[in-house]
């Protein structure tokens, strides 16, 4: 499978992970709890969002590392 197709598939997978992570029934699980004084839904949404951003960064930055010519000193 070509690298572009793998990257596209990974990004589509991350999109669907985001859809599942931010689905209202799943968010409702965290609505009434708190963690160290913070509403747990805020902690969950921030961590899920940060995880998705990190996943997209890893998928897209891998392309740059692979396509960049080697540096010679």
C-alpha positions as CSV (number, residue, x, y, z in Angstrom):
1,X,0.0,0.0,0.0
2,X,1.5,3.4,-0.9
3,X,2.4,5.8,1.9
4,X,-0.2,8.4,0.9
5,X,-3.0,5.8,1.2
6,X,-1.8,4.8,4.6
7,X,-1.6,8.4,5.8
8,X,-5.1,9.0,4.4
9,X,-6.4,5.9,6.2
10,X,-4.8,6.9,9.5
11,X,-6.3,10.4,9.3
12,X,-9.7,9.0,8.5
13,X,-9.3,6.7,11.5
14,X,-8.4,9.6,13.7
15,X,-11.5,11.4,12.5
16,X,-13.7,8.5,13.5
17,X,-12.0,8.3,16.8
18,X,-12.8,12.0,17.4
19,X,-16.5,11.3,16.4
20,X,-16.6,8.5,19.0
21,X,-14.7,10.4,21.7
22,X,-17.0,13.5,21.4
23,X,-20.2,11.5,21.1
24,X,-22.9,12.9,23.5
25,X,-23.6,9.6,25.3
26,X,-19.9,9.2,26.1
27,X,-19.6,12.8,27.2
28,X,-22.6,12.3,29.5
29,X,-20.6,9.7,31.5
30,X,-18.3,12.5,32.7
31,X,-20.8,15.3,33.3
32,X,-21.5,14.9,37.0
33,X,-18.0,13.9,38.4
34,X,-15.1,16.1,39.4
35,X,-11.4,15.5,39.7
36,X,-9.4,17.6,42.1
37,X,-12.1,20.3,42.0
38,X,-12.2,20.3,38.2
39,X,-15.4,19.1,36.4
40,X,-14.3,15.8,34.9
41,X,-16.0,16.6,31.6
42,X,-13.5,19.5,31.1
43,X,-10.5,17.3,31.9
44,X,-11.8,14.6,29.5
45,X,-12.6,17.0,26.6
46,X,-9.2,18.6,26.9
47,X,-7.3,15.3,27.1
48,X,-9.3,13.8,24.2
49,X,-8.7,17.0,22.1
50,X,-5.0,17.0,22.9
51,X,-4.7,13.3,22.0
52,X,-6.4,13.9,18.7
53,X,-4.1,16.8,17.9
54,X,-1.0,14.8,18.9
55,X,-2.2,11.9,16.6
56,X,-2.7,14.2,13.7
57,X,0.7,15.8,14.3
58,X,2.4,12.4,14.4
59,X,0.7,11.3,11.1
60,X,1.4,14.5,9.2
61,X,5.0,15.1,10.6
62,X,6.0,11.5,9.7
63,X,5.5,12.6,6.0
64,X,7.9,15.5,6.5
65,X,10.6,13.3,8.1
66,X,10.4,10.7,5.4
67,X,10.4,13.2,2.5
68,X,13.1,15.4,3.8
69,X,16.6,14.7,2.2
70,X,19.2,13.6,4.7
71,X,21.3,16.3,6.3
72,X,25.1,16.0,5.7
73,X,27.5,17.8,8.0
